[in-house]
Amino acid sequence: MQFFIDFFTNYGYFAVFFVLLLCGMGVPIPEDITLVSGGIISGLGYANPHWMVVVGMIGVLFGDCLMYMLGRFYGVKILRFRLIKRFITFKRLKMVKDKFDRYGNRLLFFARFLPGLRTPVYIISGVTRRVGFIRFLLIDFFAAIISVPFWVYLGHHGAENIDWIKAQMRHGQMGIYLILAAVVIFVGFSYWKRKRKQREEQNL
């Protein structure tokens, strides 16, 4: 984390955007640490926290959309790209495609919180063209608006205590997963209730 703090302190918003772009392209750099580090430099007075959130959102969405568009234009041929095939194998791409066929837009939303599947899911959504660009952008935006401000403001408010931030990051990740689990349960229960009501009406 200290490396990112020093790097962002020296190069500011552009550095944060650049690293988030690499995250979106599948480079194994933790997106949450990147965003928290951006928040830390704002807490230390080197940036504005609100602008950092904006930059974080733009960087995240730009990287995700880039993967979507590459998948849309190149299809499975994208695996020929040296940078892409270094982080995404055909086996992983096939596994994600199977999950995408099963869960659709729900997987696209939750992929933002699953670093190992995020980039393959975005590429597959472009390759299959099951999701139009506008819908992809909206789903990704609503997922990012949950995670990006959370990590940036966490870094901002705990800038003077890195150990506290690390502890809160662990709690924060668990909190996000619990919220997502609650949403899944609620949606599943609503779907089951609606289906049950439809069956009861058909039996009348």
C-alpha positions in Angstrom: 0.0 0.0 0.0 2.8 2.4 0.8 4.1 2.1 -2.7 0.8 3.3 -4.1 0.6 6.1 -1.5 4.0 7.4 -2.6 3.2 7.0 -6.3 -0.1 8.8 -6.1 1.3 11.5 -3.9 3.9 12.3 -6.6 1.6 12.0 -9.7 -1.9 12.7 -8.3 -5.2 11.9 -10.0 -3.5 10.7 -13.2 -1.7 8.0 -11.4 -4.9 6.8 -9.7 -6.7 6.7 -13.0 -3.8 4.9 -14.7 -3.6 2.1 -12.0 -7.4 1.7 -12.0 -7.2 1.3 -15.8 -4.6 -1.5 -15.3 -6.9 -3.1 -12.7 -9.8 -3.1 -15.3 -7.5 -4.8 -17.8 -7.0 -7.7 -15.5 -3.5 -6.8 -14.2 -3.4 -8.4 -10.7 -3.4 -5.1 -8.7 -6.0 -4.9 -5.9 -8.6 -2.3 -6.9 -9.7 -1.7 -3.3 -6.1 -0.9 -2.2 -5.7 1.5 -5.2 -8.9 3.3 -4.2 -8.0 3.4 -0.5 -4.5 4.7 -1.3 -6.2 7.5 -3.4 -8.3 8.3 -0.4 -5.3 8.4 1.9 -3.4 11.0 -0.2 -6.6 13.1 -0.1 -6.7 12.7 3.7 -3.1 13.9 3.8 -4.0 17.0 1.8 -2.6 16.1 -1.6 -6.0 15.8 -3.3 -9.6 16.5 -2.9 -11.6 13.4 -1.7 -14.7 14.2 -3.7 -12.6 14.6 -6.9 -10.8 11.4 -6.0 -14.2 9.6 -6.0 -14.9 11.1 -9.4 -11.5 10.1 -10.8 -12.0 6.6 -9.2 -15.4 6.2 -10.8 -14.1 7.3 -14.2 -11.0 5.0 -14.0 -13.1 2.0 -12.9 -15.8 2.5 -15.6 -13.3 3.3 -18.3 -11.3 0.2 -17.6 -14.4 -2.0 -17.5 -15.8 -0.5 -20.7 -12.5 -1.0 -22.4 -12.7 -4.7 -21.7 -16.3 -4.9 -22.8 -15.5 -3.1 -26.1 -12.5 -5.3 -26.8 -14.6 -8.4 -26.3 -17.3 -7.0 -28.5 -15.0 -6.1 -31.4 -12.5 -9.0 -31.2 -14.6 -11.8 -29.8 -12.5 -14.8 -28.5 -9.6 -13.6 -30.7 -8.9 -11.2 -27.8 -7.1 -14.1 -26.2 -4.4 -13.5 -28.8 -3.5 -10.2 -27.1 -0.3 -10.8 -25.2 -1.4 -8.7 -22.2 -4.8 -10.3 -22.0 -3.7 -13.9 -22.4 -1.2 -13.4 -19.6 -4.0 -12.9 -17.1 -7.0 -14.7 -18.8 -6.9 -18.2 -20.1 -9.3 -19.8 -22.5 -10.3 -22.2 -19.7 -11.2 -19.4 -17.4 -13.1 -17.6 -20.2 -15.2 -20.7 -20.9 -15.9 -21.1 -17.2 -17.1 -17.5 -16.9 -19.2 -17.9 -20.1 -21.0 -20.8 -18.5 -21.7 -18.8 -15.4 -22.8 -15.8 -17.5 -25.3 -18.0 -19.5 -26.7 -19.1 -16.1 -26.9 -15.9 -14.2 -26.8 -13.2 -16.9 -27.0 -9.6 -15.7 -26.8 -10.6 -12.0 -23.3 -12.0 -12.6 -22.4 -8.7 -14.4 -23.4 -6.7 -11.3 -21.7 -8.9 -8.7 -18.5 -9.2 -10.8 -17.4 -5.8 -9.5 -17.0 -7.4 -6.1 -15.2 -10.5 -7.4 -11.7 -9.5 -8.5 -10.8 -12.9 -10.0 -13.8 -12.9 -12.3 -14.3 -9.2 -13.0 -12.3 -8.8 -16.2 -13.4 -12.2 -17.8 -17.0 -11.4 -17.1 -16.7 -8.0 -18.7 -15.0 -9.5 -21.7 -17.6 -12.2 -22.1 -20.4 -9.7 -21.9 -18.9 -8.0 -24.9 -18.0 -11.3 -26.7 -21.5 -12.7 -26.4 -23.2 -9.3 -27.0 -26.0 -10.4 -24.8 -25.8 -7.0 -23.0 -25.8 -3.8 -24.9 -23.2 -1.2 -24.1 -25.7 1.2 -22.4 -27.0 -1.5 -20.1 -23.5 -2.7 -19.4 -22.5 0.8 -18.4 -25.5 1.3 -16.2 -25.1 -2.0 -14.4 -21.4 -1.4 -13.9 -22.1 2.1 -12.7 -24.6 1.0 -10.0 -22.1 -1.6 -8.8 -19.2 0.9 -8.8 -21.1 3.6 -6.9 -21.3 1.2 -4.0 -17.6 0.2 -3.8 -15.7 3.3 -5.1 -16.9 6.0 -2.6 -16.7 3.5 0.2 -13.0 2.7 -0.3 -12.0 6.3 -1.1 -13.7 7.8 1.9 -12.3 5.0 4.1 -8.8 6.0 3.1 -9.5 9.7 3.5 -10.9 9.4 7.0 -8.1 7.0 8.2 -5.2 8.6 6.4 -3.2 9.1 9.6 -3.6 5.5 10.8 -2.7 2.8 8.2 -3.1 -0.1 10.6 -6.7 1.1 11.3 -7.4 1.3 7.6 -6.1 -2.3 7.0 -8.4 -3.5 9.8 -11.4 -1.6 8.4 -10.7 -2.9 4.9 -11.1 -6.4 6.2 -14.3 -5.5 7.9 -15.5 -3.4 4.9 -15.0 -6.3 2.5 -17.0 -8.5 4.8 -19.7 -5.8 5.1 -20.0 -5.4 1.4 -20.4 -9.2 0.9 -23.0 -9.3 3.7 -25.0 -6.5 2.0 -24.7 -8.3 -1.4 -25.9 -11.6 0.2 -28.9 -9.8 1.8 -29.8 -8.3 -1.6 -29.5 -11.8 -3.3 -31.7 -13.3 -0.6 -34.3 -10.5 -0.9 -34.4 -10.8 -4.7 -34.6 -14.5 -4.5 -37.4 -14.4 -1.9 -39.3 -11.8 -4.0 -39.0 -14.0 -7.1 -40.2 -17.1 -5.2 -43.1 -15.2 -3.7 -44.2 -13.8 -7.1 -44.0 -17.3 -8.7 -46.0 -18.8 -5.9 -48.7 -16.2 -6.3 -48.8 -16.8 -10.0 -49.3 -20.6 -9.4 -52.0 -19.9 -6.9 -53.9 -17.7 -9.3 -53.6 -20.3 -12.1 -55.1 -23.0 -9.7 -58.1 -20.8 -9.0 
